[in-house]
């Protein structure tokens, strides 16, 4: 029976966002558990659709001894503060030391963490873990497909598995795949590694695998390169909002022979290079998007869904810009439902006034520079909040935290206001307030792609909107300082210099 340590630490860092992730942000739960350790970690993660849950099940089923370390995650934002990084890293390493001797380690990481001192947060974590466990203990890692893969991540781990779907419907399976590979290493398996970056940037919205396009085709081709001799191949689309030297997509493979690993990586990189012009953001300006939605709304097959991608909390957005909401109100949209705006003060104001009250609000526009609140009269239609249990494929059974929350009516547009910054990617967040998403004419959601997991099936059409926010859809609109990128006019792509 082997002694296997399991832990996780997740943060996706948008270095262009205004708010940093401090230690308190990792303590707080959002749709995933807050900081927890030991057996509390096992209880918190085992029923949640995240990679560590999949890995835990594999290790348990194999009859090995589980040595839980810690789990920590924070809503995507700007840099992880040095205080938070060092406190959590020290806790993780102390728990590893206490668990020694170990036969193996599994870590559930993101791959796009940037701290105030380390551009490659995961590479630094893995370097320290390797120093503590030694060169002979196999370390298996699962990463989000938005990882900015680095040489340090590959060097300091023995095998990496990545998600293969966006929306991320295979998080648990990615962790399970990594754990199964770890078990193979316990039986003596070791693999040659190959790693390469295609050399350009993929906008966040262009990585969607659930609709026809380049990302769908690349991930559909990935299994063709996996075999008994090449047990693991991963593609990361990268996270273009991390201004670091190693930003951008990457491919990694593990094989019995170096030539086999190199061949798999080269083939997938060449496919990605052949399709790079197809990785485009495809977003509409807010005024045009709302006009199209108004023209289309009322179809028999469901609502028009407007994705407020640039204020997506899942990409580091503040969750409180009101550009799209204001456009819906100004154009007289009826049958429109929008969510959610993160504004604890307005949520508290609604709770103090009660259902049916009319209140004057200054909604949103408080957390993002150069934005202003929406000042309006609002009717409190429904109070709610606390914990909402997810029902969609991605957040099934997740305990999504809203804090105090309310459904307001502003000039005929219904808007969910929450105290916690949460991406609106599950219909349960609307149904919590007694409204049925499929019965609306227009749905506005603060999300880039994940909303498709639960809303695409009910949508007449999906329109991705470029309203104000920190999750800038087009890399050409960003001023990179640390990433060596340059604009290639012939391809209309940002390329790595």
Secondary structure as GFF3:
##gff-version 3
##sequence-region A 1 497
A	DSSP	beta_strand	3	10	.	.	.	ID=ss1
A	DSSP	alpha_helix	23	27	.	.	.	ID=ss2
A	DSSP	beta_strand	36	37	.	.	.	ID=ss3
A	DSSP	alpha_helix	38	45	.	.	.	ID=ss4
A	DSSP	alpha_helix	51	61	.	.	.	ID=ss5
A	DSSP	beta_strand	65	73	.	.	.	ID=ss6
A	DSSP	alpha_helix	82	99	.	.	.	ID=ss7
A	DSSP	beta_strand	104	109	.	.	.	ID=ss8
A	DSSP	alpha_helix	121	133	.	.	.	ID=ss9
A	DSSP	beta_strand	138	143	.	.	.	ID=ss10
A	DSSP	alpha_helix	151	155	.	.	.	ID=ss11
A	DSSP	beta_strand	159	162	.	.	.	ID=ss12
A	DSSP	alpha_helix	171	186	.	.	.	ID=ss13
A	DSSP	beta_strand	192	196	.	.	.	ID=ss14
A	DSSP	three_ten_helix	204	207	.	.	.	ID=ss15
A	DSSP	alpha_helix	214	222	.	.	.	ID=ss16
A	DSSP	three_ten_helix	223	225	.	.	.	ID=ss17
A	DSSP	beta_strand	232	236	.	.	.	ID=ss18
A	DSSP	beta_strand	250	255	.	.	.	ID=ss19
A	DSSP	alpha_helix	258	274	.	.	.	ID=ss20
A	DSSP	three_ten_helix	276	278	.	.	.	ID=ss21
A	DSSP	beta_strand	284	285	.	.	.	ID=ss22
A	DSSP	alpha_helix	286	296	.	.	.	ID=ss23
A	DSSP	beta_strand	304	308	.	.	.	ID=ss24
A	DSSP	three_ten_helix	309	311	.	.	.	ID=ss25
A	DSSP	three_ten_helix	313	315	.	.	.	ID=ss26
A	DSSP	alpha_helix	323	330	.	.	.	ID=ss27
A	DSSP	beta_strand	336	342	.	.	.	ID=ss28
A	DSSP	alpha_helix	344	353	.	.	.	ID=ss29
A	DSSP	beta_strand	358	363	.	.	.	ID=ss30
A	DSSP	beta_strand	374	389	.	.	.	ID=ss31
A	DSSP	beta_strand	399	410	.	.	.	ID=ss32
A	DSSP	beta_strand	413	418	.	.	.	ID=ss33
A	DSSP	alpha_helix	428	431	.	.	.	ID=ss34
A	DSSP	three_ten_helix	437	439	.	.	.	ID=ss35
A	DSSP	beta_strand	442	445	.	.	.	ID=ss36
A	DSSP	alpha_helix	452	455	.	.	.	ID=ss37
A	DSSP	three_ten_helix	456	458	.	.	.	ID=ss38
A	DSSP	beta_strand	461	466	.	.	.	ID=ss39
A	DSSP	three_ten_helix	475	477	.	.	.	ID=ss40
A	DSSP	beta_strand	485	488	.	.	.	ID=ss41
A	DSSP	beta_strand	493	496	.	.	.	ID=ss42
###
